[in-house]
Amino acid sequence: MATSAAALRSHISSTLGLRWDPAFGVDRRPVQESLPTGIQSIDELTGGLPRGGLTEIFGAASTGRTTVMLSLLAQATSREEFCAVIDTTGAFDPESAECAGVRLPQILWIRCGGNAEHALKATDLLVQAGGFGLIVMDLADTPPQQARRISLASWFRLRHAVEKTATALVAIAQNVNAASCSTLQLNLRQTQVLWSGKLLKGLRAEADSRKHYRVRSAAFSAGR
């Protein structure tokens, strides 16, 4: 009988997309899927980036931030999902993105002329509009003091808005900015520069996953 009850609970959860709470029965909140990054070690570490949540990917220059972003966009567009890149400083390179497997016709590219406030407003509007599988707010080359001007209230509003969607919202920066408002934090750091003679071949990096007060690490490579 116990086995039948467990099977019934599993069937209800999988069929209706609901989470089963042993104390209260069915939880009305839908089970949010994850979006894989396409980088095996990071996906094994995190289980993918949460949909309906805000993920912060942060680190210094040359730590693999662009590699992770392009891999994410390639994964989402390969699933025929529409994506948005809010390009604060004009760093997005369509040619590199296409070489990384990103399907450019499925990308909405918004350039903000170096204005972080414009990037915030654009992100807010797109999250509210819905229909995107992935929204990337790229603050990677924005000076940290400017990125910090985005208030926690603004980050909380973004998190609250994206919770009602199936969108994976990703903020890329040099430091943590959303803090407790983010569902997942990935701290990237460089561990080795790879050379081929005198030519830069790529780098090896590590990602620390910070989620539910636990920190775990995974290594990956970023090529040129």
Long-range contacts (C-beta under 8 A, 24 or more apart in sequence): 32-166, 33-166, 34-168, 35-72, 35-75, 35-76, 35-133, 35-134, 35-168, 36-75, 37-68, 37-71, 37-72, 37-75, 38-71, 38-72, 38-74, 38-75, 39-67, 39-68, 39-71, 39-220, 40-220, 41-207, 41-218, 41-219, 41-220, 42-68, 42-186, 42-207, 42-209, 42-218, 42-220, 44-218, 45-207, 45-209, 45-216, 45-217, 45-218, 46-184, 46-186, 46-209, 46-211, 49-168, 49-170, 49-184, 50-168, 50-183, 50-184, 51-133, 51-165, 51-166, 51-167, 51-168, 52-162, 52-163, 52-164, 52-165, 52-166, 52-167, 53-159, 53-162, 53-163, 53-168, 53-169, 53-182, 53-183, 53-184, 54-155, 54-158, 54-159, 54-162, 54-169, 54-170, 54-171, 54-178, 54-181, 54-182, 54-183, 54-184, 55-168, 55-169, 55-170, 55-171, 55-182, 55-183, 55-184, 55-185, 55-186, 56-170, 56-171, 56-172, 56-173, 56-176, 56-177, 56-178, 56-182, 56-184, 56-185, 56-186, 57-170, 57-171, 57-172, 57-173, 57-186, 57-188, 58-172, 58-173, 58-174, 58-175, 58-176, 58-177, 58-185, 58-186, 58-187, 58-188, 59-174, 59-187, 59-188, 59-189, 59-190, 59-205, 60-174, 60-189, 60-190, 61-140, 61-174, 62-190, 62-193, 62-203, 63-188, 63-189, 63-190, 63-203, 63-205, 64-188, 64-190, 64-203, 64-205, 64-207, 64-220, 64-222, 65-140, 65-172, 65-188, 66-91, 66-96, 66-140, 66-222, 67-220, 67-222, 67-223, 68-186, 68-188, 68-207, 69-136, 69-138, 69-170, 69-172, 70-96, 70-97, 70-100, 70-101, 70-102, 71-100, 72-134, 72-136, 72-168, 72-170, 73-97, 73-100, 73-102, 73-107, 73-134, 73-136, 74-100, 74-101, 74-102, 74-103, 76-133, 76-134, 76-168, 77-101, 77-102, 77-103, 77-106, 77-107, 78-103, 79-133, 80-106, 81-106, 81-132, 81-133, 81-134, 82-106, 82-107, 82-108, 82-131, 82-132, 82-133, 83-107, 83-108, 83-132, 83-133, 83-134, 83-135, 83-136, 84-108, 84-109, 84-110, 84-126, 84-132, 84-134, 84-135, 84-136, 85-109, 85-110, 85-136, 85-138, 86-110, 86-112, 86-119, 86-122, 86-123, 86-126, 86-135, 86-136, 86-137, 86-138, 87-111, 87-112, 87-138, 88-112, 88-114, 88-115, 88-116, 88-118, 88-119, 88-137, 88-138, 88-139, 88-141, 88-142, 89-114, 89-138, 89-140, 89-141, 89-142, 90-114, 91-138, 91-140, 91-141, 92-138, 108-132, 114-142, 116-142, 116-146, 116-147, 116-149, 116-150, 117-149, 117-150, 120-150, 120-154, 123-158, 123-169, 124-154, 124-157, 124-158, 124-161, 127-158, 127-161, 127-162, 127-165, 127-167, 127-169, 128-161, 130-165, 130-167, 132-167, 133-166, 133-167, 133-168, 134-167, 134-168, 134-170, 135-167, 135-168, 135-169, 135-170, 136-170, 136-171, 136-172, 137-169, 137-170, 137-171, 137-172, 138-172, 139-171, 139-172, 139-173, 139-174, 139-177, 140-172, 140-173, 140-174, 142-173, 142-174, 144-173, 144-174, 144-175, 147-173, 147-174, 147-175, 147-177, 148-175, 148-177, 150-177, 152-178, 152-179, 152-180, 152-181, 155-179, 155-181, 155-182, 156-181, 159-183, 183-211, 184-209, 184-210, 184-211, 185-209, 185-210, 185-211, 186-210, 191-219, 194-221, 194-223, 200-224
